[in-house]
Amino acid sequence: MLETVPPETERVKEGLLDKKILGRNGVGRWEPRRAIVTKHMFLLAKPSSDEDKVVAPVLDCIPLEEIFDVVFVSGGAECDGVGSDAADGGDGAAGSSECAFNIVTVQGGHNGGRIFSVRASGTSEAQLWVDGYDRRLLQSNATNDTLPLKFLMCVCG
């Protein structure tokens, strides 16, 4: 899988999301991640301070054909403070859950059925990520698209 983020020309969508990381004590905390969608992968990388000279390491790689579903989370994850744990003290217990969603991977794939919990900076941003998945999946089914593009996003300005 990829070790660094792909060149800008290969990126279909990207943005800043938080990923929920479970600590050894079982308590979750939100950490900033740069989310990048290419034609074949959904990547989570370390955020870079200089967007033009990105050599950030890829921390998680999900082949698009292995995404089973993308669903909103009910209960507990806060929208405010994406990129910072300061807003919720790291426990994700306060605020609205409308901007947190799970990316569910297939059993037996690269990520073995793992569920990635992420959140966007607000409900409209989260809706763009989830709707992009739904829209592309419907288009793929309607046109018998054989490429693994289930999570391919439209680039929304």
Phi, psi and omega in degrees: 000173184291143177258330177231163182295147181288163178300155183305326182294340180264356183269132179266320178211148173206158180184175179262123175234164170255142176247136178279124180248127177271129178278174180299333180276003179084359179270133181271149174222152181265131177236140181293141177219147174267116180267131181226130176248128172248185179296338185232352186221151166247121186243145170240122184233164173297137176294144181255144178280337180237098185299334183280338182240056186281124171224032184293141178287143174278127182263326179222140182227124180238112173299135186298326180291350179259007175275116181278319182197160172229117187225146175292147179269138175256124176096112157098343182265134185270143180280316186296145173087024176301132184093359181209136177277353186299328186292329184232012178067011176088354183264349178066021187269339185262161170085197186266145179268001189293348180249008175258139178214157180252138172255112185261125181260160182286151174293143176081001179268192180305321181259003171055041178081011180296148176249125178260119177263121180227163176218150178259176183285345179192173184295322181292321177294317178298319180298323178298318180294313183290316179297323178300320176295310182299315182297315182292321179298316179297317179297319180298315180294323183288330185252005183055038179299123183267350178285149180281075186241034185301330185252013182296125185261147167284146179273110183261128183278000000 
